[in-house]
Amino acid sequence: MVESLADTYIELGAAGFCLCLFGFMIVSLIRSQKEQTEDLEHIKQRISKMESVIDNSQNIVVKLVDRTNRSDEKREEFWREMSDDMAFLKGRINGGGTRT
């Protein structure tokens, strides 16, 4: 390997040798850029999948909270009616139930 580099240096001179190294650097950068682009595409696909999972989870949570709120409203209505009935009965008991 060292001998082939030395032979190239002798044949092309310093400028030619630097030009070859520059070309090698450009090719390496292009390969690296291609690999990074593929990795970024893979990451984009995974993020897209995660977004859909998060959206679905969020919709489920919203529906559960909505359902709980509706059930709480029914429970509150029941206890309000029960409280009104108890107050009525208490008034009847305390007042003796007489009308004037």
C-alpha positions in Angstrom: 0.0 0.0 0.0 2.8 2.4 0.9 4.7 1.5 -2.2 1.7 2.1 -4.4 1.3 5.5 -2.9 4.9 6.3 -3.4 4.8 5.1 -7.0 1.7 7.4 -7.6 3.5 10.3 -6.0 6.5 9.8 -8.2 4.5 9.5 -11.4 2.1 12.4 -10.8 4.1 14.7 -8.7 2.9 16.6 -5.6 0.1 18.4 -7.3 -1.3 15.2 -9.0 -1.0 13.3 -5.7 -2.9 16.0 -3.9 -5.5 16.0 -6.6 -5.9 12.2 -6.2 -6.3 12.6 -2.4 -8.9 15.4 -3.0 -10.8 13.1 -5.4 -10.8 10.3 -2.8 -12.0 12.7 -0.2 -14.9 13.8 -2.5 -15.9 10.2 -3.2 -15.8 9.4 0.5 -18.0 12.4 1.3 -20.5 11.4 -1.3 -20.7 7.9 0.1 -21.1 9.2 3.6 -23.8 11.6 2.5 -25.7 8.8 0.8 -25.6 6.7 3.9 -26.8 9.6 6.0 -29.7 10.3 3.6 -30.8 6.7 3.9 -30.6 6.9 7.7 -32.7 10.1 7.6 -35.3 8.5 5.4 -35.5 5.5 7.9 -35.9 7.9 10.8 -38.6 9.9 9.0 -40.6 6.7 8.4 -40.3 5.7 12.1 -41.4 9.2 13.2 -44.4 9.0 10.9 -45.4 5.6 12.5 -44.9 7.0 16.0 -47.1 10.1 15.1 -50.0 7.8 14.0 -49.7 5.7 17.2 -49.7 8.9 19.3 -52.7 10.3 17.5 -54.6 7.0 18.0 -53.7 7.0 21.7 -54.7 10.6 22.1 -58.1 9.9 20.5 -58.6 7.0 22.8 -57.7 9.0 25.9 -60.1 11.9 24.8 -62.9 9.4 24.3 -62.3 7.9 27.8 -62.2 11.3 29.5 -65.4 12.3 27.6 -67.1 9.0 28.7 -66.1 9.6 32.3 -67.4 13.1 32.3 -70.8 12.0 30.9 -71.0 9.3 33.6 -70.1 11.9 36.3 -72.9 14.2 35.0 -75.4 11.3 35.3 -74.2 10.5 38.9 -74.4 14.2 39.9 -78.0 14.4 38.5 -78.9 11.3 40.5 -77.5 12.7 43.7 -79.2 16.1 43.1 -82.5 14.4 42.7 -81.9 12.3 45.8 -80.9 15.4 47.8 -84.1 17.2 46.7 -86.2 14.2 47.6 -84.6 13.9 51.0 -85.1 17.7 51.6 -88.7 17.3 50.7 -89.2 14.3 53.0 -87.3 16.1 55.8 -89.6 19.1 55.4 -92.6 16.9 55.5 -91.4 15.2 58.6 -90.4 18.5 60.4 -93.5 20.4 59.2 -95.9 17.6 60.1 -97.2 17.4 56.7 -100.1 19.8 57.3 -101.3 22.3 54.8 -103.0 25.5 55.8 
